[in-house]
Amino acid sequence: MTPIRHRLPVLITGFDPFAGEAVNPSWEAVRSLDGSRIEGHRVVACQLPTSFSRAPRTLRNALRELQPAGVVCVGQAGGRPQISLERVAINVCDARIADNDGSRPCNEPVVSGGPDAYFTRLPLPACLASLHLAGIPAEISNTAGTYVCNQVMYALLHALRARRRVPAGFVHIPYLPSQALAHRGAPSMPPDLVRSALRVIISVMLNPSKSPPAAPPSGRED
């Protein structure tokens, strides 16, 4: 008989396009994994709107419906050259540009009265070591920004605060090569490599014991 835990899906989310882009690499990568199986779990993809008001609500609805075994939220970080495993989400929304609804919050909390920050529940050093072993450029990032990506990471961990055993976190990915053509000098990553990276991350999240010994973590401060 299949263990009950393996009957639970893995939720993976990406965003719709924003800031004038025709595509969002996070959704392109996430939807390509929809319906696949990783470590015995079915992967379910969900598109989140790039909206401060709607993204957390869409995420909470998906969490409530699926009761997932684990969650990986994915977002675009144009200008970053590699996979970024986010370490922390902070309780602030401070938008440099308007979201897809025209909203541009300034120094507002994600959750009024909530903790200042939440740390990821992904095994970051193990994920990093496995990505590097697979030849995939990756780093541990110490900032998810203050836009909708950070808000979603915070909302995710806040929603799961009573379910401490559910692994969950956020990953930023670079532009697609097609996007980089419109952003002179911007780094990019092929979709097949991003898809492989997400499979590695989900696999390690679900079964950390299969990962190689973790190297000392690196970080970024931007």
Residue frames as a rotation matrix with the C-alpha (Angstrom) as fourth column:
MET 1
0.578 0.816 0.000 0.00
0.816 -0.578 0.000 0.00
0.000 0.000 -1.000 0.00
THR 2
-0.108 -0.585 0.804 1.26
0.502 -0.730 -0.463 3.52
0.858 0.354 0.373 -0.84
PRO 3
-0.584 -0.138 -0.800 2.10
0.801 -0.260 -0.539 5.52
-0.134 -0.956 0.263 2.31
ILE 4
0.483 0.857 -0.179 -0.44
0.826 -0.514 -0.230 8.23
-0.289 -0.037 -0.957 3.06
ARG 5
0.145 -0.495 -0.857 2.28
0.064 -0.859 0.507 10.89
-0.987 -0.129 -0.093 2.78
HIS 6
-0.836 -0.526 0.157 2.91
0.155 0.050 0.987 9.87
-0.527 0.849 0.040 -0.83
ARG 7
-0.129 0.861 0.492 -0.74
0.991 0.133 0.026 10.45
-0.044 0.490 -0.870 -1.66
LEU 8
0.535 0.284 -0.796 -0.30
0.400 -0.915 -0.057 14.13
-0.744 -0.288 -0.603 -0.92
PRO 9
0.690 -0.268 0.672 0.72
0.641 -0.203 -0.740 16.36
0.335 0.942 0.031 -3.83
VAL 10
-0.357 -0.770 -0.529 3.57
0.785 -0.554 0.276 18.84
-0.505 -0.317 0.803 -3.99
LEU 11
0.791 0.612 -0.016 2.45
0.534 -0.702 -0.472 22.39
-0.300 0.365 -0.881 -4.75
ILE 12
-0.449 -0.893 -0.005 4.66
0.758 -0.384 0.527 24.49
-0.472 0.233 0.850 -6.99
THR 13
0.628 0.745 -0.223 3.71
0.572 -0.636 -0.518 28.04
-0.527 0.198 -0.826 -7.96
GLY 14
-0.608 -0.723 0.329 4.81
0.780 -0.468 0.416 30.61
-0.147 0.509 0.848 -10.53
PHE 15
-0.224 0.479 -0.849 3.66
0.161 -0.841 -0.517 34.09
-0.961 -0.253 0.111 -11.49
ASP 16
0.640 0.444 0.627 1.97
0.726 -0.082 -0.682 35.59
-0.251 0.892 -0.375 -14.50
PRO 17
-0.213 -0.767 0.605 3.95
0.880 -0.419 -0.222 38.11
0.424 0.485 0.765 -16.61
PHE 18
0.684 0.373 -0.627 4.46
0.623 -0.746 0.236 41.61
-0.380 -0.552 -0.742 -15.20
ALA 19
0.147 -0.636 -0.757 6.30
0.001 -0.766 0.643 44.86
-0.989 -0.095 -0.112 -15.90
GLY 20
0.384 0.109 -0.917 5.57
-0.807 -0.443 -0.390 44.66
-0.449 0.890 -0.083 -19.63
GLU 21
-0.735 -0.667 0.117 7.08
-0.546 0.686 0.480 41.20
-0.401 0.289 -0.869 -20.14
ALA 22
-0.088 0.696 -0.712 5.28
-0.883 0.276 0.379 38.80
0.461 0.662 0.591 -22.48
VAL 23
0.404 0.145 -0.903 6.18
0.137 0.967 0.216 35.75
0.905 -0.211 0.371 -20.37
ASN 24
0.433 -0.364 0.825 7.23
-0.900 -0.231 0.370 34.97
0.056 -0.902 -0.427 -16.83
PRO 25
-0.268 -0.626 -0.732 9.91
-0.594 0.706 -0.386 32.25
0.759 0.331 -0.561 -16.65
SER 26
-0.792 0.000 0.611 8.64
-0.562 0.391 -0.729 31.12
-0.239 -0.920 -0.310 -13.27
TRP 27
0.216 0.948 0.235 5.27
-0.649 0.319 -0.690 30.07
-0.729 -0.004 0.684 -14.69
GLU 28
0.434 -0.113 -0.894 6.83
-0.821 0.360 -0.444 28.55
0.371 0.926 0.064 -17.82
ALA 29
-0.625 -0.746 -0.228 9.05
-0.543 0.626 -0.559 26.33
0.560 -0.226 -0.797 -15.66
VAL 30
-0.685 0.391 0.615 6.38
-0.540 0.295 -0.788 25.49
-0.490 -0.872 0.009 -13.11
ARG 31
0.353 0.926 -0.136 3.67
-0.790 0.217 -0.574 24.52
-0.502 0.310 0.808 -15.56
SER 32
0.097 -0.395 -0.914 6.09
-0.795 0.521 -0.310 22.20
0.599 0.757 -0.263 -17.39
LEU 33
-0.894 -0.448 -0.024 6.27
-0.322 0.677 -0.662 20.11
0.313 -0.584 -0.749 -14.19
ASP 34
-0.236 0.888 0.395 2.53
-0.933 -0.093 -0.348 19.96
-0.272 -0.451 0.850 -13.62
GLY 35
0.738 0.650 -0.181 1.33
-0.674 0.725 -0.143 16.37
0.038 0.228 0.973 -13.34
SER 36
0.051 -0.796 -0.604 4.81
-0.362 0.549 -0.754 14.87
0.931 0.256 -0.260 -13.09
ARG 37
0.962 0.199 -0.188 5.94
0.080 0.451 0.889 12.73
0.262 -0.870 0.417 -10.15
ILE 38
-0.011 -0.966 0.258 8.95
-0.420 -0.229 -0.878 13.45
0.908 -0.118 -0.403 -7.96
GLU 39
-0.889 -0.399 0.224 9.89
-0.382 0.381 -0.842 11.14
0.250 -0.834 -0.492 -5.09
GLY 40
-0.771 0.615 -0.166 6.49
0.629 0.776 -0.044 9.48
0.102 -0.138 -0.985 -5.48
HIS 41
-0.256 0.678 -0.689 4.52
0.406 -0.571 -0.713 12.73
-0.877 -0.462 -0.129 -5.17
ARG 42
0.145 0.405 0.903 2.36
0.982 -0.168 -0.083 14.27
0.118 0.899 -0.422 -7.88
VAL 43
-0.795 -0.461 -0.394 3.33
0.482 -0.875 0.053 17.83
-0.369 -0.147 0.918 -8.72
VAL 44
0.315 0.917 0.245 0.52
0.945 -0.280 -0.168 20.38
-0.085 0.284 -0.955 -8.98
ALA 45
-0.765 -0.598 0.240 1.25
0.633 -0.766 0.112 23.76
0.117 0.237 0.964 -10.56
CYS 46
0.394 0.859 -0.327 -0.61
0.879 -0.456 -0.137 26.93
-0.267 -0.234 -0.935 -9.65
GLN 47
-0.343 -0.463 0.817 -0.26
0.686 -0.718 -0.119 30.33
0.642 0.520 0.564 -11.29
LEU 48
0.007 0.276 -0.961 -0.25
0.856 -0.498 -0.136 33.30
-0.516 -0.822 -0.240 -8.91
PRO 49
0.702 0.240 0.670 -1.16
0.577 -0.744 -0.338 36.80
0.417 0.624 -0.661 -10.08
THR 50
-0.512 -0.858 -0.042 1.54
0.775 -0.440 -0.454 39.43
0.372 -0.265 0.890 -9.72
SER 51
0.078 0.703 0.707 -0.76
-0.076 -0.703 0.707 41.30
0.994 -0.108 -0.002 -7.39
PHE 52
-0.859 -0.417 0.296 -0.29
-0.280 -0.102 -0.955 42.30
0.429 -0.903 -0.029 -3.76
SER 53
-0.296 0.825 0.482 -3.99
-0.933 -0.140 -0.332 41.87
-0.206 -0.548 0.811 -3.07
ARG 54
0.613 0.699 -0.368 -4.66
-0.781 0.605 -0.151 38.65
0.117 0.380 0.918 -5.01
ALA 55
-0.075 -0.721 -0.689 -1.48
-0.519 0.618 -0.590 36.54
0.852 0.313 -0.420 -4.82
PRO 56
-0.861 -0.277 0.426 -1.70
-0.504 0.365 -0.783 35.62
0.061 -0.889 -0.454 -1.10
ARG 57
-0.004 0.946 0.323 -5.39
-0.807 0.187 -0.560 34.76
-0.590 -0.263 0.763 -1.43
THR 58
0.561 0.152 -0.814 -4.76
-0.726 0.563 -0.395 32.51
0.398 0.812 0.426 -4.44
LEU 59
-0.464 -0.825 -0.323 -1.92
-0.465 0.537 -0.704 30.81
0.754 -0.176 -0.633 -2.58
ARG 60
-0.714 0.227 0.663 -3.98
-0.630 0.207 -0.749 30.23
-0.307 -0.952 -0.005 0.56
ASN 61
0.401 0.907 -0.130 -6.80
-0.862 0.325 -0.390 28.74
-0.312 0.269 0.911 -1.51
ALA 62
0.322 -0.362 -0.875 -4.38
-0.563 0.669 -0.485 26.30
0.761 0.649 0.012 -3.13
LEU 63
-0.767 -0.622 0.157 -2.90
-0.464 0.369 -0.805 25.33
0.443 -0.690 -0.572 0.25
ARG 64
-0.368 0.723 0.585 -6.36
-0.761 0.127 -0.636 24.74
-0.534 -0.679 0.504 1.69
GLU 65
0.583 0.652 -0.485 -7.50
-0.811 0.438 -0.387 22.67
-0.040 0.619 0.784 -1.29
LEU 66
0.380 -0.510 -0.772 -4.38
-0.412 0.654 -0.635 20.52
0.828 0.559 0.039 -1.71
GLN 67
0.855 -0.181 0.486 -2.98
-0.452 0.200 0.870 20.18
-0.254 -0.963 0.089 1.83
PRO 68
0.678 -0.558 -0.478 0.39
-0.360 0.316 -0.878 19.56
0.641 0.767 0.013 0.14
ALA 69
0.775 -0.516 -0.365 3.33
0.632 0.659 0.408 17.51
0.031 -0.547 0.837 1.36
GLY 70
-0.237 -0.855 -0.461 5.64
0.701 -0.479 0.528 20.39
-0.673 -0.198 0.713 0.41
VAL 71
0.841 0.537 0.062 5.60
0.458 -0.648 -0.609 23.74
-0.287 0.541 -0.791 -1.39
VAL 72
-0.425 -0.903 -0.057 8.05
0.717 -0.374 0.589 25.52
-0.553 0.209 0.806 -3.66
CYS 73
0.775 0.590 -0.225 7.10
0.357 -0.704 -0.614 29.00
-0.521 0.396 -0.756 -4.86
VAL 74
-0.218 -0.842 0.494 9.08
0.899 0.023 0.436 30.35
-0.379 0.539 0.752 -7.82
GLY 75
0.763 0.452 -0.462 9.57
0.274 -0.874 -0.402 33.87
-0.586 0.180 -0.790 -9.09
GLN 76
0.554 -0.531 0.640 11.48
0.681 -0.153 -0.716 35.83
0.479 0.833 0.277 -11.73
ALA 77
0.592 -0.465 -0.658 14.55
0.278 -0.649 0.709 37.79
-0.756 -0.602 -0.255 -10.66
GLY 78
0.846 -0.239 0.476 15.70
0.447 -0.167 -0.879 39.55
0.290 0.957 -0.034 -13.82
GLY 79
0.549 -0.737 0.395 19.40
-0.637 -0.674 -0.374 40.35
0.542 -0.046 -0.839 -13.57
ARG 80
0.306 -0.450 0.839 20.36
-0.700 0.491 0.518 37.44
-0.646 -0.746 -0.165 -11.34
PRO 81
-0.141 -0.489 -0.861 22.62
-0.972 0.234 0.026 34.97
0.188 0.840 -0.508 -13.16
GLN 82
-0.811 -0.232 -0.537 21.73
-0.156 0.970 -0.184 31.76
0.564 -0.066 -0.823 -11.36
ILE 83
0.185 0.862 -0.471 19.14
0.377 0.381 0.845 29.91
0.908 -0.334 -0.254 -9.29
SER 84
-0.622 -0.330 0.710 18.61
-0.445 -0.597 -0.667 31.78
0.645 -0.731 0.224 -6.01
LEU 85
-0.115 0.517 -0.848 17.46
0.671 0.670 0.317 29.79
0.732 -0.532 -0.424 -2.98
GLU 86
-0.008 0.158 0.987 15.84
-0.327 -0.933 0.147 32.36
0.945 -0.322 0.059 -0.71
ARG 87
-0.722 -0.401 -0.564 16.70
0.381 0.451 -0.807 32.18
0.578 -0.797 -0.172 2.97
VAL 88
-0.654 0.390 -0.649 14.28
0.585 -0.284 -0.760 34.69
-0.481 -0.876 -0.042 4.50
ALA 89
-0.183 0.671 0.719 11.07
0.650 -0.466 0.600 36.63
0.738 0.577 -0.351 3.88
ILE 90
-0.931 -0.182 -0.318 10.45
0.360 -0.613 -0.703 39.91
-0.066 -0.769 0.636 5.69
ASN 91
-0.101 0.980 -0.170 7.16
0.940 0.038 -0.339 41.41
-0.326 -0.194 -0.925 6.80
VAL 92
-0.165 0.058 -0.985 7.12
-0.080 -0.996 -0.045 44.36
-0.983 0.071 0.169 4.44
CYS 93
0.273 0.247 0.930 5.75
0.935 0.160 -0.317 45.27
-0.227 0.956 -0.187 1.02
ASP 94
0.227 -0.294 -0.928 7.63
-0.049 -0.956 0.290 48.12
-0.973 -0.021 -0.232 -0.60
ALA 95
0.491 0.138 0.860 7.15
0.719 0.493 -0.490 48.21
-0.492 0.859 0.143 -4.36
ARG 96
-0.561 -0.732 -0.388 9.60
0.233 -0.589 0.774 49.81
-0.795 0.344 0.500 -6.76
ILE 97
-0.907 0.358 -0.222 7.02
-0.327 -0.266 0.907 49.42
0.265 0.895 0.359 -9.55
ALA 98
-0.118 0.950 0.288 3.26
-0.960 -0.035 -0.278 48.92
-0.254 -0.309 0.916 -9.56
ASP 99
-0.637 0.011 0.771 1.86
-0.004 1.000 -0.017 45.39
-0.771 -0.014 -0.637 -9.61
ASN 100
-0.904 0.257 0.342 -0.50
0.404 0.248 0.881 44.13
0.141 0.934 -0.328 -12.31
ASP 101
0.139 0.977 -0.163 -3.43
0.986 -0.121 0.114 45.82
0.092 -0.177 -0.980 -10.57
GLY 102
0.196 -0.148 0.969 -1.66
0.271 -0.942 -0.199 49.18
0.942 0.302 -0.145 -10.47
SER 103
0.985 0.167 -0.039 -1.00
0.070 -0.186 0.980 48.92
0.157 -0.968 -0.195 -6.74
ARG 104
0.103 -0.991 0.091 2.30
0.211 -0.067 -0.975 50.17
0.972 0.120 0.202 -5.34
PRO 105
0.909 0.295 -0.295 2.42
0.324 -0.054 0.944 49.73
0.262 -0.954 -0.144 -1.54
CYS 106
0.072 -0.882 0.465 5.08
-0.190 -0.470 -0.862 51.61
0.979 -0.026 -0.201 0.38
ASN 107
-0.800 -0.552 0.236 6.45
-0.333 0.082 -0.939 50.21
0.499 -0.830 -0.250 3.65
GLU 108
0.195 0.927 0.320 3.31
-0.941 0.085 0.327 48.21
0.276 -0.365 0.889 4.42
PRO 109
-0.459 -0.372 0.807 3.29
-0.657 0.754 -0.026 44.91
-0.599 -0.542 -0.590 6.35
VAL 110
-0.766 0.228 -0.602 2.50
-0.304 0.695 0.651 41.64
0.567 0.681 -0.463 4.64
VAL 111
0.070 0.744 -0.664 0.63
0.621 0.488 0.613 40.57
0.780 -0.456 -0.428 7.77
SER 112
0.104 0.021 0.994 -0.26
-0.488 -0.870 0.070 43.26
0.867 -0.492 -0.080 10.30
GLY 113
0.489 0.029 0.872 1.16
-0.870 0.096 0.485 42.23
-0.069 -0.995 0.072 13.67
GLY 114
0.962 -0.154 -0.227 3.00
0.088 0.957 -0.277 39.26
0.259 0.246 0.934 12.15
PRO 115
0.499 -0.854 -0.147 6.61
0.558 0.187 0.808 38.31
-0.662 -0.486 0.570 12.93
ASP 116
0.292 -0.477 -0.829 9.34
-0.519 -0.807 0.281 40.49
-0.803 0.348 -0.484 11.43
ALA 117
-0.205 -0.449 -0.870 10.52
-0.967 0.231 0.109 37.60
0.152 0.863 -0.481 9.28
TYR 118
0.775 0.303 0.554 10.17
-0.365 0.931 0.001 33.91
-0.516 -0.203 0.832 8.46
PHE 119
-0.371 -0.917 -0.147 13.06
-0.772 0.217 0.598 31.66
-0.516 0.335 -0.788 7.51
THR 120
-0.007 0.314 -0.949 12.69
-0.872 0.463 0.160 29.10
0.490 0.829 0.270 4.73
ARG 121
0.423 0.153 0.893 11.88
-0.626 0.762 0.165 25.49
-0.656 -0.629 0.418 5.51
LEU 122
0.909 -0.229 -0.348 13.85
-0.174 0.550 -0.817 24.22
0.379 0.803 0.460 2.53
PRO 123
0.659 -0.752 -0.006 17.16
0.419 0.361 0.833 22.47
-0.625 -0.552 0.553 3.36
LEU 124
0.906 -0.154 -0.394 19.18
-0.369 -0.742 -0.559 25.16
-0.207 0.652 -0.729 1.60
PRO 125
-0.045 -0.999 -0.015 22.74
-0.850 0.030 0.525 23.77
-0.524 0.036 -0.851 1.95
ALA 126
-0.319 -0.012 0.948 21.58
0.169 0.983 0.069 20.34
-0.933 0.183 -0.312 0.77
CYS 127
0.749 0.623 0.225 19.68
0.373 -0.117 -0.920 21.88
-0.547 0.773 -0.320 -2.16
LEU 128
0.670 -0.556 -0.491 22.71
-0.683 -0.722 -0.114 23.96
-0.291 0.412 -0.863 -3.10
ALA 129
-0.331 -0.845 0.420 25.06
-0.582 0.533 0.614 20.98
-0.742 -0.041 -0.669 -2.98
SER 130
-0.036 0.403 0.914 22.71
0.476 0.811 -0.339 18.89
-0.878 0.423 -0.221 -5.12
LEU 131
0.918 0.357 -0.172 22.31
0.056 -0.548 -0.835 21.68
-0.392 0.757 -0.523 -7.68
HIS 132
0.318 -0.882 -0.349 26.06
-0.882 -0.410 0.233 22.13
-0.349 0.233 -0.908 -7.95
LEU 133
-0.393 -0.421 0.818 26.55
-0.181 0.907 0.380 18.38
-0.902 0.001 -0.432 -8.28
ALA 134
0.331 0.626 0.706 24.11
0.650 0.390 -0.652 18.48
-0.683 0.675 -0.278 -11.20
GLY 135
-0.582 -0.684 0.440 26.13
0.797 -0.371 0.477 21.29
-0.163 0.628 0.761 -12.80
ILE 136
0.310 0.787 0.533 23.46
0.771 -0.536 0.343 23.93
0.556 0.305 -0.773 -12.23
PRO 137
-0.702 -0.573 0.422 24.59
0.258 -0.757 -0.600 27.45
0.664 -0.313 0.679 -11.20
ALA 138
0.463 0.870 -0.168 22.97
0.443 -0.063 0.895 28.31
0.768 -0.489 -0.414 -7.87
GLU 139
-0.711 -0.607 0.355 23.38
0.005 -0.509 -0.861 30.36
0.703 -0.611 0.365 -4.73
ILE 140
-0.056 0.662 -0.748 21.75
0.997 0.083 -0.001 30.97
0.061 -0.745 -0.664 -1.36
SER 141
-0.382 0.030 0.924 20.23
0.271 -0.952 0.143 34.46
0.883 0.305 0.356 -1.34
ASN 142
-0.689 0.061 -0.722 19.64
0.718 -0.072 -0.692 36.50
-0.094 -0.996 0.006 1.80
THR 143
-0.602 0.572 -0.557 17.00
-0.272 -0.803 -0.530 38.75
-0.751 -0.167 0.639 0.29
ALA 144
-0.403 0.583 0.705 13.81
0.855 0.515 0.063 37.99
-0.327 0.628 -0.706 -1.59
GLY 145
-0.758 0.075 0.648 13.30
0.298 -0.843 0.447 41.73
0.580 0.532 0.617 -2.13
THR 146
-0.799 0.544 -0.257 10.20
0.066 -0.346 -0.936 43.62
-0.598 -0.764 0.240 -1.05
TYR 147
-0.599 0.585 -0.547 7.94
-0.782 -0.280 0.557 43.00
0.173 0.761 0.625 -4.03
VAL 148
0.427 0.904 -0.032 5.26
-0.879 0.423 0.218 40.33
0.211 -0.065 0.975 -4.55
CYS 149
0.159 -0.437 -0.885 7.81
-0.092 0.886 -0.454 37.48
0.983 0.154 0.101 -4.43
ASN 150
-0.869 -0.486 0.094 8.82
-0.097 -0.020 -0.995 38.34
0.485 -0.874 -0.030 -0.87
GLN 151
-0.347 0.829 0.438 5.15
-0.938 -0.295 -0.184 38.83
-0.024 -0.474 0.880 0.04
VAL 152
0.513 0.558 -0.652 4.27
-0.626 0.763 0.160 35.37
0.587 0.326 0.741 -1.28
MET 153
-0.281 -0.682 -0.675 7.16
0.115 0.674 -0.729 33.71
0.953 -0.283 -0.111 0.56
TYR 154
-0.914 -0.022 0.405 6.11
-0.376 -0.333 -0.865 35.40
0.154 -0.943 0.296 3.81
ALA 155
-0.024 0.995 0.093 2.42
-0.999 -0.027 0.032 34.58
0.034 -0.092 0.995 3.25
LEU 156
0.254 0.040 -0.966 3.32
-0.348 0.936 -0.053 30.95
0.902 0.349 0.252 2.51
LEU 157
-0.602 -0.606 -0.520 5.29
0.257 0.470 -0.844 30.44
0.756 -0.642 -0.127 5.70
HIS 158
-0.789 0.419 0.450 2.74
-0.614 -0.513 -0.600 32.37
-0.021 -0.750 0.662 7.75
ALA 159
0.200 0.930 -0.308 -0.08
-0.915 0.290 0.281 30.19
0.351 0.226 0.909 6.41
LEU 160
0.382 -0.130 -0.915 1.89
-0.004 0.990 -0.143 27.06
0.924 0.058 0.378 7.32
ARG 161
-0.289 -0.612 0.736 2.96
-0.706 -0.384 -0.596 28.26
0.647 -0.691 -0.321 10.77
ALA 162
0.214 0.427 0.878 0.84
-0.911 0.413 0.021 25.59
-0.354 -0.804 0.478 12.49
ARG 163
0.992 0.073 0.101 2.08
-0.026 0.913 -0.406 22.86
-0.122 0.400 0.908 10.14
ARG 164
0.489 -0.870 -0.055 5.73
-0.701 -0.430 0.570 22.85
-0.519 -0.240 -0.820 11.07
ARG 165
-0.060 -0.547 0.835 6.54
0.055 0.834 0.549 19.57
-0.997 0.079 -0.020 9.34
VAL 166
0.754 0.354 0.554 5.60
0.562 0.090 -0.822 20.78
-0.341 0.931 -0.131 5.85
PRO 167
-0.345 -0.927 -0.144 8.75
0.643 -0.345 0.683 21.88
-0.684 0.143 0.716 3.97
ALA 168
0.675 0.605 0.422 8.26
0.733 -0.486 -0.476 25.10
-0.083 0.630 -0.772 2.03
GLY 169
-0.108 -0.719 -0.686 10.22
0.416 -0.660 0.626 27.95
-0.903 -0.218 0.371 0.55
PHE 170
0.867 0.377 -0.325 10.90
-0.037 -0.602 -0.798 30.28
-0.496 0.704 -0.508 -2.36
VAL 171
-0.108 -0.868 0.484 13.24
0.705 0.276 0.653 30.14
-0.701 0.412 0.583 -5.35
HIS 172
0.516 0.170 -0.839 14.15
-0.384 -0.830 -0.404 32.96
-0.765 0.531 -0.364 -7.73
ILE 173
0.184 -0.436 0.881 15.17
0.765 0.627 0.151 32.18
-0.618 0.646 0.449 -11.31
PRO 174
-0.662 -0.527 -0.532 16.80
0.089 -0.761 0.643 34.29
-0.744 0.379 0.551 -14.07
TYR 175
0.110 0.593 -0.798 15.28
-0.804 -0.418 -0.422 35.61
-0.584 0.688 0.431 -17.27
LEU 176
0.595 0.080 0.799 14.65
0.429 0.810 -0.400 33.25
-0.680 0.581 0.448 -20.15
PRO 177
-0.521 -0.824 0.221 17.08
0.619 -0.186 0.763 33.73
-0.588 0.535 0.607 -23.09
SER 178
-0.165 0.533 0.830 14.21
0.886 -0.290 0.362 35.21
0.434 0.795 -0.424 -25.14
GLN 179
0.845 0.460 -0.272 13.66
0.535 -0.721 0.440 37.85
0.006 -0.518 -0.856 -22.45
ALA 180
0.219 -0.859 -0.463 17.36
0.510 -0.303 0.805 38.65
-0.832 -0.412 0.372 -22.16
LEU 181
-0.311 -0.297 0.903 17.36
0.948 -0.168 0.271 39.76
0.071 0.940 0.334 -25.80
ALA 182
0.417 0.577 0.702 15.30
0.490 -0.793 0.361 42.77
0.766 0.193 -0.614 -24.71
HIS 183
0.986 -0.165 0.021 17.51
-0.099 -0.478 0.873 43.47
-0.134 -0.863 -0.488 -21.68
ARG 184
0.608 -0.786 -0.113 20.98
-0.185 -0.002 -0.983 44.15
0.772 0.619 -0.146 -23.01
GLY 185
-0.369 -0.904 0.216 23.64
-0.543 0.021 -0.839 42.44
0.754 -0.427 -0.499 -20.93
ALA 186
0.198 0.513 0.835 21.16
-0.975 0.189 0.114 40.63
-0.100 -0.837 0.538 -18.67
PRO 187
-0.873 -0.481 0.087 21.99
-0.477 0.877 0.058 37.01
-0.104 0.009 -0.995 -17.80
SER 188
0.220 0.947 -0.234 19.54
-0.961 0.252 0.117 34.24
0.169 0.199 0.965 -18.59
MET 189
-0.662 -0.352 0.661 19.02
-0.488 0.873 -0.025 30.52
-0.568 -0.339 -0.750 -18.12
PRO 190
-0.719 0.392 -0.573 17.54
-0.443 0.377 0.814 27.99
0.535 0.839 -0.097 -20.59
PRO 191
0.165 0.900 0.403 14.13
-0.943 0.024 0.333 26.61
0.290 -0.435 0.853 -19.58
ASP 192
0.565 0.021 -0.825 15.34
-0.040 0.999 -0.001 22.99
0.824 0.033 0.566 -19.56
LEU 193
-0.506 -0.828 -0.241 18.02
0.290 0.100 -0.952 23.88
0.812 -0.551 0.190 -17.01
VAL 194
-0.590 0.397 0.703 15.51
-0.751 -0.590 -0.296 25.72
0.298 -0.703 0.646 -14.82
ARG 195
0.507 0.829 -0.237 13.17
-0.706 0.557 0.438 22.75
0.495 -0.055 0.867 -14.97
SER 196
0.208 -0.536 -0.818 16.00
0.305 0.830 -0.466 20.42
0.929 -0.153 0.337 -13.97
ALA 197
-0.773 -0.523 0.358 16.89
-0.111 -0.444 -0.889 22.73
0.624 -0.727 0.285 -11.08
LEU 198
-0.162 0.798 0.580 13.34
-0.954 -0.278 0.116 22.70
0.254 -0.534 0.806 -9.75
ARG 199
0.645 0.344 -0.682 13.20
-0.255 0.939 0.233 18.91
0.720 0.024 0.694 -9.95
VAL 200
-0.295 -0.840 -0.455 16.42
0.362 0.342 -0.867 18.74
0.884 -0.421 0.203 -7.91
ILE 201
-0.763 0.012 0.646 15.09
-0.491 -0.661 -0.568 21.18
0.421 -0.750 0.510 -5.30
ILE 202
0.279 0.944 0.173 11.79
-0.894 0.190 0.406 19.35
0.350 -0.268 0.897 -4.92
SER 203
0.470 -0.157 -0.868 13.54
0.055 0.987 -0.149 15.99
0.881 0.023 0.473 -4.68
VAL 204
-0.623 -0.764 -0.170 15.87
0.278 -0.013 -0.961 17.22
0.731 -0.646 0.220 -1.92
MET 205
-0.494 0.532 0.687 12.99
-0.782 -0.618 -0.083 18.94
0.380 -0.578 0.722 -0.13
LEU 206
0.555 0.824 -0.114 11.08
-0.727 0.548 0.414 15.66
0.403 -0.147 0.903 0.01
ASN 207
0.932 -0.289 -0.218 14.05
0.337 0.911 0.236 13.42
0.131 -0.294 0.947 0.70
PRO 208
0.731 -0.664 0.157 17.03
-0.673 -0.739 0.011 15.36
0.109 -0.114 -0.988 2.16
SER 209
0.457 -0.571 0.682 18.84
-0.294 0.627 0.721 12.12
-0.840 -0.530 0.119 3.00
LYS 210
0.647 -0.165 0.745 19.51
0.673 0.584 -0.455 11.51
-0.359 0.795 0.489 -0.71
SER 211
0.952 -0.275 0.135 21.45
-0.169 -0.838 -0.519 14.75
0.256 0.471 -0.844 -1.14
PRO 212
0.210 -0.952 -0.224 25.28
0.554 0.304 -0.775 14.93
0.805 0.039 0.592 -1.14
PRO 213
-0.039 -0.297 -0.954 27.16
0.967 -0.250 0.039 16.43
-0.250 -0.921 0.297 1.82
ALA 214
0.859 0.476 0.188 26.34
0.507 -0.843 -0.178 20.11
0.073 0.248 -0.966 2.02
ALA 215
-0.245 -0.907 0.343 29.03
0.786 -0.393 -0.477 22.66
0.567 0.153 0.809 1.21
PRO 216
-0.556 0.022 -0.831 29.34
0.624 -0.650 -0.434 25.82
-0.550 -0.760 0.348 3.33
PRO 217
0.427 0.842 0.330 26.52
0.863 -0.269 -0.428 28.17
-0.271 0.468 -0.841 2.25
SER 218
-0.812 -0.537 0.231 27.21
0.582 -0.777 0.241 31.27
0.050 0.330 0.943 0.22
GLY 219
0.109 0.894 -0.435 24.99
0.803 -0.337 -0.491 34.34
-0.586 -0.296 -0.755 0.30
ARG 220
-0.474 -0.203 0.857 24.14
0.695 -0.684 0.222 37.55
0.541 0.701 0.465 -1.46
GLU 221
-0.541 0.148 -0.828 23.31
0.670 -0.520 -0.530 40.91
-0.509 -0.841 0.182 0.01
ASP 222
-0.991 0.123 0.045 21.67
-0.072 -0.799 0.596 42.82
0.110 0.588 0.801 -2.85
